[in-house]
Amino acid sequence: MPQDILTDLNNLDLNKPTVDIEAIRTVIPHRYEMEQLNGIIKFDPENKIIIGYKDISNSEFWVRGHIPGRPLMPGVIMLEAAAQLCTYYYKKITQDDRFLGFGGIDKVKFRGKVIPGDKLILIAKNKELRSRRAVFDTQGVVDGKLVFEGVIIGMVV
C-alpha cells in the first residue's frame, strides 16, 4: 500500500516556480543530459520540505532507447532528479560548496509510469542534516498519483 503524499499539492501552483532553471544552475552542477530539474515550486526549510519538477519531453536522452515506441522514464533517472532536488536543499541550508553525491538509496518503490508530456513533481522531506550527510524521504508524483518513493542518502564527496 503506497504511503500518503508528503505534502498537500492542492494549494500550490505547479506551473509557477519560485526558483527557475538559471537559479538552480547556480547551485546544482549538472548540465546537458544529466540536468534533471526544471524548477522549484516550494522551498520551506522551516517544515523541511522542498518541491520541484521536471517536465518530461520527447527530446529526453532516454526516449529513443528506453522501450522504443513506448518510452518510459527510467527509475534511476527519477531518483537522480529527486537527488538533485535534495542537493539543492542541502546546499542552500548548509551553504556548503562541496559536492553532495549518492551515499545510498533505501526503500525505493516504483508505483507508476512517467512518459513524455508528463510533469514529474518531486518532493523531498529532510529527515537528517549533518555536515557530511543528509537523508531525505522523496516522492515523485504525476497527475496527483504517486509514481515513486524512497529514501535518498547524500554524502559529501
C-alpha positions as CSV (number, residue, x, y, z in Angstrom):
1,M,0.0,0.0,0.0
2,P,1.5,3.3,-1.0
3,Q,2.1,5.9,1.6
4,D,0.4,9.3,1.5
5,I,2.0,12.1,-0.5
6,L,4.4,14.0,1.9
7,T,2.7,17.4,1.4
8,D,-0.6,18.8,0.1
9,L,0.0,19.8,-3.5
10,N,-3.5,21.2,-4.0
11,N,-2.6,24.6,-2.6
12,L,0.4,25.1,-4.9
13,D,0.6,26.5,-8.4
14,L,2.6,23.7,-10.0
15,N,3.2,25.8,-13.1
16,K,4.8,28.7,-11.2
17,P,8.3,28.1,-10.0
18,T,9.8,30.2,-7.2
19,V,13.3,29.2,-8.4
20,D,13.9,28.9,-12.1
21,I,16.4,26.9,-14.0
22,E,19.0,29.6,-14.1
23,A,18.9,29.9,-10.3
24,I,19.1,26.1,-10.0
25,R,22.2,26.1,-12.1
26,T,24.0,28.4,-9.7
27,V,23.7,25.6,-7.1
28,I,23.5,22.3,-9.0
29,P,26.5,21.5,-11.2
30,H,24.7,19.0,-13.6
31,R,24.3,20.0,-17.2
32,Y,23.2,18.7,-20.6
33,E,21.6,15.2,-20.4
34,M,22.1,15.0,-16.6
35,E,20.3,18.2,-15.7
36,Q,17.1,16.8,-14.2
37,L,15.3,19.8,-12.6
38,N,13.4,22.4,-14.4
39,G,12.2,24.5,-11.4
40,I,11.5,24.6,-7.7
41,I,7.9,25.3,-6.7
42,K,8.4,25.5,-2.9
43,F,11.4,25.7,-0.6
44,D,10.3,25.5,3.0
45,P,13.2,24.9,5.4
46,E,11.0,25.5,8.5
47,N,9.0,22.4,7.6
48,K,12.0,20.7,6.0
49,I,10.2,20.4,2.6
50,I,11.3,21.2,-1.0
51,I,9.2,20.6,-4.1
52,G,10.5,20.8,-7.6
53,Y,9.6,19.5,-11.0
54,K,10.9,18.0,-14.3
55,D,9.0,18.5,-17.5
56,I,9.3,15.3,-19.5
57,S,9.8,16.0,-23.2
58,N,10.2,13.8,-26.3
59,S,13.8,15.0,-26.5
60,E,15.0,13.4,-23.3
61,F,18.1,11.3,-24.0
62,W,16.5,8.1,-22.9
63,V,13.3,8.3,-25.0
64,R,14.7,6.8,-28.2
65,G,16.1,3.7,-26.5
66,H,14.2,3.0,-23.3
67,I,11.4,0.9,-24.7
68,P,11.3,2.1,-28.3
69,G,7.8,3.1,-29.3
70,R,6.7,3.2,-25.7
71,P,9.2,5.4,-23.8
72,L,9.2,5.1,-20.0
73,M,11.3,7.3,-17.8
74,P,13.9,5.0,-16.2
75,G,13.5,4.7,-12.4
76,V,17.2,5.6,-11.9
77,I,16.6,8.9,-13.7
78,M,13.6,9.6,-11.5
79,L,15.8,9.0,-8.4
80,E,18.6,11.3,-9.9
81,A,16.0,14.1,-10.3
82,A,15.0,13.7,-6.7
83,A,18.6,13.6,-5.6
84,Q,19.3,16.9,-7.4
85,L,16.4,18.4,-5.5
86,C,17.8,17.1,-2.2
87,T,21.2,18.6,-3.1
88,Y,19.7,22.0,-3.7
89,Y,18.1,21.8,-0.3
90,Y,21.3,20.7,1.4
91,K,23.4,23.4,-0.3
92,K,21.0,26.2,0.4
93,I,20.7,25.2,4.1
94,T,24.3,24.5,4.8
95,Q,25.9,27.0,2.4
96,D,28.4,24.1,1.7
97,D,30.0,24.3,-1.8
98,R,31.3,20.7,-1.7
99,F,29.6,18.1,-4.0
100,L,26.8,16.1,-2.4
101,G,26.7,12.7,-4.1
102,F,24.7,9.5,-3.6
103,G,25.6,7.7,-0.4
104,G,22.7,5.3,-0.8
105,I,19.1,4.7,-1.5
106,D,16.6,2.7,0.5
107,K,13.0,1.6,0.5
108,V,12.5,2.5,-3.2
109,K,9.3,1.6,-4.8
110,F,8.1,2.4,-8.3
111,R,4.3,2.8,-8.4
112,G,3.5,4.3,-11.8
113,K,5.0,5.3,-15.1
114,V,6.4,8.6,-16.3
115,I,6.2,9.3,-20.0
116,P,6.9,12.3,-22.4
117,G,4.4,15.0,-21.8
118,D,4.2,14.4,-18.0
119,K,5.2,16.9,-15.4
120,L,7.1,14.9,-12.7
121,I,6.6,16.7,-9.3
122,L,9.4,15.9,-7.0
123,I,9.0,16.1,-3.2
124,A,11.8,15.8,-0.6
125,K,11.4,16.0,3.1
126,N,14.6,16.3,5.1
127,K,15.0,13.7,7.9
128,E,18.6,14.3,8.9
129,L,21.1,17.0,8.1
130,R,24.8,16.9,9.1
131,S,27.9,18.5,7.7
132,R,28.8,15.4,5.6
133,R,25.5,13.6,5.3
134,A,21.8,14.3,4.5
135,V,18.8,11.9,4.5
136,F,15.5,12.6,2.7
137,D,12.2,10.9,2.2
138,T,11.5,11.5,-1.5
139,Q,8.5,11.0,-3.8
140,G,7.5,11.6,-7.4
141,V,4.0,12.5,-8.4
142,V,2.4,12.7,-11.8
143,D,-1.2,14.0,-12.1
144,G,-1.8,13.6,-8.4
145,K,-0.6,10.0,-8.3
146,L,2.5,8.7,-6.6
147,V,4.9,7.2,-9.1
148,F,7.8,6.5,-6.9
149,E,9.0,6.8,-3.3
150,G,12.3,6.2,-1.5
151,V,14.9,7.4,0.9
152,I,17.9,9.2,-0.5
153,I,21.1,9.4,1.4
154,G,23.5,12.1,0.3
155,M,27.2,12.1,1.3
156,V,29.7,14.9,0.7
157,V,32.3,13.7,-1.8
